[in-house]
């Protein structure tokens, strides 16, 4: 099932649980605006090439925009939800080509983004450098923008991964467990996966398997995560790491562990592999990693799934903190950022559990009903039919 169909299915299930009016349900399901632009740039060799950019694309990015809407509401931050991207493989482009492409994309959408309209944040294939190019290009049209700062907030780089750990701790505490002494498998070793693994390692958790697009490694005694990070930074790959054995990357999702953390692409857990999952807990650090069919199979196995719209909300939450700091012109220290993030993640978990008890549902529907009910309430209060 594709991401949009799966997301719509979860939304409709939550709407039924909440008893939403059909007109309100339809209003919340349809995107407010979809933007599609063509970005033509000269490549380094002088040839022209065109890429399509979206803010929101009707399929996958539409689903991600919807997830971001419910995620912001679950985190209880004053944002709506949007997603955007450019149809390219960043690895195929030079730094100068990426800069030109980013600037052209910003030129095409500059009048639709901004401090109080639509605040972009980095995601897959982008980083602080990308945001700096967007800031510079945006400022050419709008002058100084106080809610955009070079480098961002302290703690922002680690925020999604750190939030995943705070979410994991909240869930495990509910089951009388802690990170220390449990075994973890992490799929995806980019920004989110590497930070989550590093912090889990620091807290005494045993990361027994890690994979990314370059390969996969395992060690039943636990992988030295700081050493693995250094190895990947120096070689660009997980291969040939001396502190673990190589393994088939496809096996990671069904590897023996207590906690599985998918941090890569969507739809990786599906009806083909769900029955073979051995983890007792799944923490959805990626967006939409579990297909609805896999959800049902895993539920029957008694696997507890912490849903993406909560588990990976640390990134957007600290983006909100960054926005607040930049508007105020007052930067927080990293300890304050991390402590406030922990407070938000812990509070959100207890709010989700409350919805689970009210509606007798699992954590995914607890999170969806929490997010959808908050957005529906705000929509009705504003007078959506006016």
C-alpha positions in Angstrom: 0.0 0.0 0.0 1.4 3.4 -0.9 2.1 6.1 1.7 -0.9 8.2 0.9 -3.4 5.3 0.9 -2.0 4.1 4.2 -2.1 7.5 5.8 -5.6 8.2 4.6 -6.7 4.8 6.0 -5.3 5.6 9.4 -6.9 9.1 9.3 -10.3 7.7 8.4 -10.1 5.1 11.2 -9.3 7.9 13.7 -12.1 10.0 12.3 -14.6 7.1 12.8 -13.3 6.6 16.4 -13.8 10.3 17.1 -17.2 10.4 15.4 -16.1 13.4 13.2 -18.8 15.0 11.0 -18.2 13.8 7.4 -17.9 17.4 6.1 -15.2 18.1 8.7 -13.4 14.8 7.8 -13.4 15.7 4.1 -12.1 19.2 4.9 -9.2 17.9 7.0 -8.3 15.2 4.4 -7.9 17.5 1.4 -4.7 19.6 1.2 -5.2 23.3 1.5 -2.7 23.9 -1.3 -0.5 21.9 -3.7 2.4 23.6 -5.5 4.4 22.1 -8.4 7.3 24.0 -10.0 9.9 23.3 -12.6 13.5 24.1 -11.7 15.9 24.4 -14.7 19.6 24.8 -13.8 22.9 24.7 -15.8 25.0 21.7 -14.7 28.7 22.0 -14.2 29.4 20.7 -17.7 27.2 23.5 -19.2 24.2 21.4 -20.1 20.7 22.4 -18.9 18.6 20.0 -16.8 15.1 20.4 -15.3 13.8 19.0 -12.0 10.3 19.1 -10.6 9.8 20.6 -7.2 6.8 20.2 -4.9 5.3 21.8 -1.9 3.0 19.4 -1.7 3.2 16.5 -4.3 -0.1 14.7 -4.7 1.2 11.3 -3.6 4.1 10.6 -1.2 4.8 14.2 -0.2 1.0 14.7 0.3 1.1 11.8 2.7 4.1 13.3 4.5 2.4 16.7 4.7 -0.7 15.0 6.3 1.5 13.1 8.8 3.3 16.4 9.6 -0.1 18.0 10.4 -1.0 15.3 12.9 2.6 15.2 14.2 2.5 18.9 15.1 -0.8 18.5 16.9 0.4 15.4 18.8 3.6 17.4 19.9 1.3 20.3 20.8 3.2 22.9 18.9 1.5 25.8 17.0 2.2 24.6 13.5 0.1 23.1 10.7 1.8 20.6 8.3 3.5 20.8 4.9 6.1 18.9 3.0 8.2 19.7 0.0 11.0 18.4 -2.1 12.8 18.2 -5.4 12.7 15.1 -7.6 16.4 14.4 -7.8 19.1 12.2 -6.2 21.4 14.6 -4.3 24.2 12.1 -4.5 24.3 12.6 -8.3 24.8 16.3 -8.1 27.9 18.3 -7.2 27.8 20.9 -4.4 27.5 23.8 -6.8 24.7 22.0 -8.7 22.8 21.4 -5.5 23.2 25.1 -4.6 21.9 26.3 -7.9 19.0 23.9 -7.7 18.1 24.9 -4.1 18.3 28.6 -5.1 16.0 28.1 -8.1 13.5 26.1 -6.1 13.5 28.9 -3.4 13.0 31.5 -6.1 9.9 29.7 -7.3 8.3 29.3 -3.9 9.6 32.3 -1.9 6.3 34.1 -1.8 4.6 31.0 -0.3 7.0 30.3 2.5 8.0 32.6 5.4 8.2 33.3 9.1 4.4 33.3 9.7 3.3 31.3 6.7 5.2 28.1 5.9 8.5 27.4 7.7 10.6 24.8 5.8 12.9 22.6 7.8 15.6 20.0 6.7 14.7 16.4 5.9 16.1 13.6 3.8 18.9 14.6 1.4 19.2 18.1 3.0 21.1 19.7 5.9 22.1 22.9 7.5 23.9 24.0 4.3 20.7 23.6 2.3 18.9 25.7 4.8 21.6 28.4 4.6 21.1 28.6 0.8 17.4 28.9 1.2 17.8 31.6 3.8 20.2 33.6 1.6 18.0 33.3 -1.5 14.8 34.0 0.5 16.5 37.1 2.0 17.1 38.5 -1.5 13.4 38.9 -1.9 12.3 39.6 1.7 15.3 41.1 3.5 16.3 40.0 7.0 14.2 37.1 8.3 14.4 36.8 12.1 13.0 33.3 12.3 15.7 31.8 10.1 19.3 31.6 11.5 22.5 30.2 10.1 23.3 26.9 11.7 20.0 26.7 13.6 19.3 25.9 17.2 21.8 24.1 19.4 20.6 20.5 19.6 18.7 20.6 16.3 21.0 18.2 14.5 20.5 15.5 17.1 16.8 16.4 17.8 15.0 13.7 15.9 17.3 10.9 17.1 17.2 12.3 20.7 13.4 12.6 20.5 13.3 8.9 19.4 15.2 8.0 22.5 13.0 10.0 24.8 9.9 8.4 23.2 11.5 4.9 23.6 12.2 5.6 27.3 8.6 6.8 27.9 7.2 3.6 26.2 9.6 1.2 28.0 8.8 2.8 31.4 5.2 2.0 30.8 6.2 -1.7 30.5 8.5 -1.5 33.6 11.7 -1.5 31.4 14.5 0.8 30.6 17.0 1.1 27.7 19.9 -0.3 29.8 20.4 -4.0 29.1 17.9 -4.2 26.2 19.0 -5.1 22.7 18.4 -2.8 19.7 18.5 -3.1 15.9 18.7 0.2 14.0 17.8 0.3 10.3 19.2 3.5 8.7 22.4 5.1 10.0 22.0 8.6 8.7 21.3 11.6 10.9 18.4 10.1 12.9 19.7 6.5 13.2 23.3 7.4 14.1 22.1 9.9 16.8 19.5 7.4 18.2 22.1 4.6 18.3 24.7 6.8 19.9 22.4 8.0 22.7 21.1 4.5 23.3 24.7 3.2 23.5 25.4 6.0 26.1 22.4 4.9 28.1 23.6 1.3 28.4 21.5 -0.2 25.6 23.1 -2.8 23.4 22.9 -2.0 19.7 23.3 -5.5 18.1 22.7 -4.7 14.5 22.9 -1.6 12.2 22.2 -1.2 8.5 22.1 1.5 5.8 22.4 1.7 2.0 26.1 0.9 2.2 25.7 -2.4 4.1 24.9 -4.0 7.5 26.8 -5.1 10.5 25.9 -7.2 13.6 27.5 -8.1 17.0 25.5 -10.0 19.6 27.7 -8.5 22.3 26.8 -5.0 21.2 28.4 -2.7 18.6 30.7 0.2 19.7 28.6 2.9 18.2 31.1 5.8 18.5 33.7 3.6 16.7 31.1 2.7 14.0 30.3 6.4 13.5 34.0 7.2 13.2 34.4 4.3 10.7 31.5 5.6 8.6 32.8 9.2 8.6 36.2 8.1 7.5 35.2 5.5 4.9 31.7 6.5 3.9 30.4 3.0 4.5 29.5 0.5 7.2 31.5 -2.2 5.3 34.8 -3.6 6.7 34.1 -2.4 10.2 36.3 -4.4 12.5 34.0 -4.4 15.5 31.2 -6.4 14.0 30.4 -9.0 11.4 28.8 -8.2 8.1 25.2 -9.3 7.5 22.5 -9.1 4.8 20.9 -5.7 5.2 17.5 -7.3 4.4 17.9 -9.4 7.5 18.1 -6.5 9.9 14.3 -6.0 10.2 13.9 -9.6 11.4 17.1 -9.7 13.5 16.9 -11.0 17.1 16.4 -7.9 19.3 14.1 -6.4 21.9 13.6 -3.1 20.1 13.6 -2.5 16.4 14.1 1.1 15.2 13.4 1.7 11.5 15.1 5.1 10.6 15.1 4.9 6.8 12.4 4.8 4.2 8.7 4.1 4.4 7.0 0.8 3.8 9.9 -1.4 4.9 7.7 -3.5 7.2 5.1 -5.2 5.1 3.1 -8.4 4.8 6.1 -10.2 3.4 8.4 -9.8 6.5 6.1 -8.8 9.4 5.5 -12.3 10.5 9.3 -12.9 10.9 9.9 -9.8 13.1 11.4 -10.9 16.4 11.4 -7.5 18.2 9.0 -6.9 21.0 8.9 -3.2 20.4 9.1 -1.2 17.2 9.9 2.5 17.4 9.0 4.3 14.1 11.8 6.8 13.6 11.1 6.9 9.9 7.9 8.2 8.3 5.4 5.5 7.6 7.8 2.5 7.9 4.9 0.0 8.7 2.3 -0.8 6.1 -1.3 -1.3 7.5 -1.1 -5.1 6.6 2.1 -5.4 8.6 0.4 -3.4 11.5 -2.3 -6.1 11.7 0.2 -9.0 11.6 2.4 -7.4 14.2 -0.5 -6.6 16.5 -1.6 -10.3 16.5 2.0 -11.2 17.4 1.8 -8.8 20.4 4.4 -6.4 19.1 4.1 -2.9 20.5 4.5 -0.2 17.8 5.3 3.4 18.8 3.9 5.4 15.8 5.9 7.7 13.6 3.7 10.8 14.2 4.9 10.7 17.8 8.2 8.8 17.8 10.0 11.0 15.3 8.4 14.3 16.3 11.6 15.5 18.1 12.8 17.1 14.9 9.8 19.4 14.3 9.6 20.1 18.0 13.1 21.5 18.1 12.5 23.3 14.8 9.7 25.0 16.7 12.1 25.9 19.6 14.5 27.2 16.9 11.7 29.4 15.5 10.9 30.7 18.9 14.5 31.5 19.7 15.1 33.3 16.4 11.9 35.4 16.7 13.0 36.4 20.2 16.6 36.9 19.2 17.6 34.9 22.3 19.4 31.6 22.0 18.9 28.8 24.5 21.8 26.6 25.7 21.8 23.0 24.6 20.8 21.7 28.0 17.6 23.8 27.9 16.8 22.6 24.4 17.2 18.9 25.3 15.4 19.2 28.6 12.4 21.0 27.0 12.3 18.4 24.3 12.2 15.7 26.9 9.3 17.4 28.6 7.4 17.7 25.3 8.0 14.1 24.3 7.1 12.7 27.8 3.9 14.8 28.0 2.8 13.8 24.5 3.3 10.1 25.3 1.0 10.4 28.4 -1.6 12.3 26.2 -1.5 9.5 23.7 -2.0 6.9 26.4 -5.0 8.8 27.7 -6.5 8.6 24.2 -5.8 4.9 24.1 -7.7 4.4 27.3 -10.6 6.7 26.3 -11.1 5.0 22.9 -9.8 1.5 23.7 -7.3 1.6 20.9 -3.6 0.9 20.2 -0.8 3.5 20.2 -1.1 4.4 16.5 -4.8 5.2 16.8 -4.1 6.9 20.2 -1.7 9.2 18.4 -3.9 9.7 15.4 -7.0 10.5 17.4 -5.0 12.9 19.6 -3.7 14.8 16.5 -6.9 14.7 14.5 -9.1 15.8 17.4 -6.8 18.8 18.1 -6.8 19.9 14.5 -10.6 19.3 14.1 -11.3 21.3 17.3 -9.1 24.2 16.1 -10.8 24.1 12.7 -14.3 24.2 14.1 -13.4 27.0 16.6 -12.1 29.1 13.7 -15.4 28.6 11.8 -14.3 26.5 8.9 -17.5 27.0 6.9 -17.2 30.8 6.9 
